[in-house]
């Protein structure tokens, strides 16, 4: 389909397309933000997080990391299918979706976003990149996909990238924020930067500010009691396999509960709580943290200047 046809189709369907995007970063609290935003009566977020519509235009499939073969199955590759995500948006004032690829692959996603959606509002959430890298590693460990110690996995990153492993395995590369953030600030008129630390310390204020940014009722108070998609090392590997393995018991329970009395969102909240119960906290080695802080130092300072927020705590 030509660009002109795409643009024509988009302009004719703006009432069912998103007018804001939560673009990332990965393992920075995007799942929690997605679910908090979805609670607002004037905001529509599709049940599906990470549709990857824009990155589907260029990501080479299949991706080759453990479990990566499933990613391509759930990508929304067709524009009509992307529109269908918003078919139940009704008259909601703010309509958005969340895909963390859109920040990492900013050079290729920004032109596509502007082509299909125009000058939408953009929300970016970022986190101390050393903590983000370790959280991403624990996320893979939690899902029984990462088998290496953290330090060995860091050393394997370049090889994994060459072998076309999914971006979620790019533990350090995803933490260089300055160029992606600059790209969005220069390409869109309305960009809101959120710090993960602020979401953890004062989520109510963060959400009030986001509701103001989206021009919806900022007096609405979402339920902030649940932090989504927490990473950690599994306590019991058998239980972990039941909770994370695709299909099998997990799917049967899903079908039974959802069809009987649980909504889809309530079911996944239940599963997320069960997953958290089976996780234990693991700390990064001090020498590894120091090495990562040194790696990210220059980019943190550049990002600090761009967003005009104090990030010195990330270097302590």
C-alpha positions in Angstrom: 0.0 0.0 0.0 1.4 3.4 -0.9 2.1 6.1 1.7 -0.6 8.3 0.2 -3.2 5.5 0.6 -2.1 4.9 4.1 -2.4 8.5 5.0 -5.8 8.8 3.4 -7.0 5.7 5.3 -5.6 7.1 8.6 -7.3 10.5 8.2 -10.6 8.8 7.5 -10.3 6.7 10.7 -8.9 9.1 13.3 -11.9 8.5 15.6 -10.8 5.0 16.2 -7.0 5.5 16.4 -4.9 6.4 19.4 -4.2 10.0 20.1 -1.4 9.2 22.5 1.3 6.6 22.9 3.2 5.2 25.8 6.4 4.3 24.1 8.6 3.0 26.8 11.2 2.3 28.1 11.1 -1.4 28.7 11.2 -2.6 32.3 10.6 1.0 33.4 7.1 0.6 34.7 5.2 0.7 31.4 2.9 -2.2 32.4 1.9 -0.4 35.6 1.3 2.9 33.8 -0.7 1.1 31.1 -3.0 -0.4 33.7 -3.3 2.7 35.8 -4.2 4.8 32.7 -6.8 2.2 31.6 -8.8 2.7 34.8 -9.7 6.3 33.9 -13.3 6.5 32.6 -12.2 9.0 29.9 -9.1 6.9 28.8 -9.2 3.8 26.5 -6.3 1.4 26.5 -6.7 -1.9 24.6 -6.4 -5.1 26.6 -3.4 -6.0 24.4 -0.1 -4.4 25.6 2.8 -4.4 23.2 1.0 -4.7 19.8 4.3 -3.7 18.1 2.5 -2.4 15.0 5.1 0.1 14.1 8.2 -2.1 14.8 6.5 -5.0 12.9 7.3 -3.1 9.7 11.0 -3.8 10.1 11.7 -6.4 12.7 13.2 -9.5 11.2 11.2 -12.7 12.1 11.7 -15.1 13.5 13.7 -13.6 16.4 16.1 -16.2 17.7 16.4 -16.0 21.5 14.8 -18.6 23.8 11.0 -18.1 23.6 11.3 -15.3 21.0 9.5 -17.3 18.4 6.2 -16.5 20.2 6.6 -12.8 19.8 5.9 -12.8 16.1 2.6 -14.6 16.6 1.2 -11.8 18.7 2.5 -8.8 16.7 -0.2 -6.7 15.0 1.2 -6.4 11.5 -1.9 -5.2 9.6 -3.3 -1.6 9.9 -6.9 -2.9 9.9 -6.0 -5.2 12.8 -4.4 -2.2 14.6 -7.5 -0.2 14.2 -9.6 -3.1 15.6 -7.7 -2.7 18.9 -9.6 0.5 19.4 -13.0 -0.7 18.1 -14.5 -0.4 21.7 -13.0 3.0 22.4 -16.4 4.6 21.9 -16.3 8.3 22.8 -13.3 8.1 25.1 -11.4 11.4 25.0 -7.9 9.8 25.3 -7.0 6.6 23.4 -3.6 5.1 23.7 -1.5 2.0 23.5 1.8 0.9 25.0 4.7 -0.6 23.0 8.3 -0.3 24.3 9.8 -1.0 20.9 8.7 2.4 19.9 11.4 4.1 22.1 14.3 1.7 21.4 13.8 1.7 17.6 12.9 5.4 17.5 14.7 6.2 14.3 12.4 3.8 12.4 9.2 4.1 14.5 8.9 7.9 14.7 8.4 8.3 10.9 5.8 5.5 10.9 4.0 6.9 13.9 3.7 10.3 12.3 2.6 8.7 9.0 -0.2 6.7 10.5 -1.2 8.8 13.6 0.1 12.3 13.0 1.4 14.5 15.9 0.1 12.4 18.8 0.9 12.9 22.5 3.8 10.8 23.7 4.6 9.5 27.2 8.1 8.2 28.0 9.0 6.6 31.3 12.7 6.0 32.0 14.6 4.3 34.9 18.1 4.2 36.2 19.7 2.2 33.3 21.8 0.0 35.6 18.6 -1.0 37.5 16.7 -1.3 34.3 19.3 -3.8 32.8 19.2 -5.9 36.0 15.4 -5.9 36.1 15.3 -7.0 32.4 17.7 -9.8 33.2 15.6 -10.9 36.2 12.5 -10.7 34.0 14.1 -13.3 31.6 15.2 -15.4 34.6 11.7 -15.2 36.0 10.3 -16.5 32.7 12.8 -19.4 32.8 14.5 -18.1 29.6 17.7 -16.7 30.9 20.2 -19.3 32.2 23.4 -17.3 32.5 24.7 -15.3 35.4 24.1 -11.5 34.9 27.7 -10.7 34.1 28.0 -13.5 31.5 24.7 -12.4 29.9 26.1 -8.8 29.6 29.2 -10.2 27.9 26.9 -12.1 25.4 24.8 -9.1 24.5 26.6 -8.2 21.3 26.5 -11.8 20.1 22.9 -12.1 20.9 22.1 -8.9 18.9 24.0 -10.3 15.9 22.0 -13.5 16.2 18.7 -11.5 16.0 17.6 -12.1 19.6 14.6 -9.9 20.6 15.3 -6.4 21.9 14.4 -7.4 25.5 17.7 -9.3 25.6 19.6 -6.0 24.9 20.2 -5.4 28.6 22.6 -2.4 28.3 21.6 -1.1 24.8 18.0 -0.3 26.0 19.4 1.9 28.7 20.9 4.6 26.5 18.0 7.1 26.6 19.4 10.4 25.3 19.1 9.9 21.6 15.6 8.2 21.6 14.3 10.9 24.0 15.8 13.7 21.9 14.2 12.1 18.8 10.7 12.3 20.3 11.2 15.7 21.7 12.2 17.0 18.3 9.5 15.1 16.4 6.4 15.7 18.6 4.9 18.8 20.2 3.6 17.1 23.3 6.0 14.7 25.0 5.8 13.9 28.7 8.8 12.4 30.5 8.1 10.3 33.6 10.8 8.9 36.0 10.3 5.4 37.3 11.6 6.7 40.7 8.7 9.1 40.9 6.2 6.4 39.9 7.5 4.3 42.8 7.6 7.2 45.4 4.5 9.1 44.5 2.3 7.4 41.9 -0.7 9.5 42.7 1.0 12.7 41.7 2.5 11.1 38.6 -1.0 9.9 37.5 -2.6 13.3 38.2 0.0 14.9 36.0 -0.5 12.4 33.2 -4.3 12.9 33.3 -3.6 16.7 33.0 -1.3 16.0 30.1 -4.0 13.9 28.4 -6.6 16.6 29.1 -8.9 14.3 31.1 -10.3 14.7 34.6 -7.3 14.9 36.9 -9.4 14.4 40.0 -9.8 10.7 39.2 -7.8 8.5 41.5 -6.9 5.1 40.1 -6.2 2.0 42.2 -2.4 2.1 42.6 -2.1 -0.7 45.0 -0.7 -3.2 42.5 2.7 -2.9 40.8 2.6 -4.9 37.6 5.2 -7.2 36.0 7.7 -7.3 38.8 10.9 -9.1 38.1 12.8 -11.5 40.4 14.3 -15.0 40.7 11.8 -17.9 41.1 11.6 -19.5 44.5 10.1 -22.7 43.1 10.8 -23.6 39.5 8.0 -26.1 39.2 5.4 -23.5 40.2 7.1 -21.0 37.9 6.8 -23.3 34.9 3.1 -23.6 35.6 2.7 -19.9 35.8 4.8 -19.0 32.8 4.8 -21.8 30.4 2.5 -21.1 27.4 -0.5 -23.3 27.0 -1.0 -26.3 29.2 -2.5 -25.9 32.7 -2.2 -22.1 32.5 -4.4 -21.9 29.5 -7.0 -24.3 30.9 -7.2 -22.3 34.1 -7.5 -19.1 32.0 -10.4 -20.4 29.9 -12.2 -21.8 32.9 -11.9 -18.6 35.1 -12.4 -16.0 32.4 -15.5 -17.8 31.0 -17.0 -18.3 34.4 -16.7 -15.1 36.4 -13.4 -13.3 35.8 -12.8 -10.6 33.2 -9.6 -10.8 31.1 -7.9 -8.0 33.1 -8.9 -9.5 36.4 -7.5 -12.8 35.4 -4.1 -11.4 34.5 -4.0 -9.4 37.7 -4.6 -12.7 39.6 -1.8 -14.4 37.6 0.5 -11.4 38.2 0.0 -11.6 42.0 0.7 -15.4 41.9 3.9 -14.8 40.0 5.0 -12.2 42.5 4.4 -14.6 45.4 6.8 -17.1 43.9 9.7 -14.5 43.3 12.5 -13.6 45.6 14.6 -10.5 45.5 18.1 -10.7 44.1 20.8 -8.0 44.4 23.3 -6.9 41.7 26.9 -7.3 42.6 28.4 -3.9 43.7 31.3 -4.2 41.2 28.8 -4.9 38.3 26.7 -1.8 39.3 29.8 0.4 39.4 30.8 -0.8 35.9 27.3 -0.2 34.5 27.2 3.3 36.1 30.4 4.1 34.4 29.1 2.8 31.1 26.0 4.9 31.3 27.5 8.0 32.9 27.8 10.2 29.8 24.4 9.3 28.5 22.7 9.9 31.9 24.2 13.4 31.9 23.0 14.1 28.3 19.5 12.8 29.2 19.5 15.0 32.3 20.2 18.1 30.2 17.5 17.1 27.7 14.6 16.5 30.1 15.8 19.2 32.7 15.4 16.8 35.6 18.0 15.9 38.2 19.3 12.4 37.5 22.3 12.6 39.8 20.9 9.8 42.0 21.5 7.4 39.1 25.2 8.0 39.4 25.5 7.5 43.1 
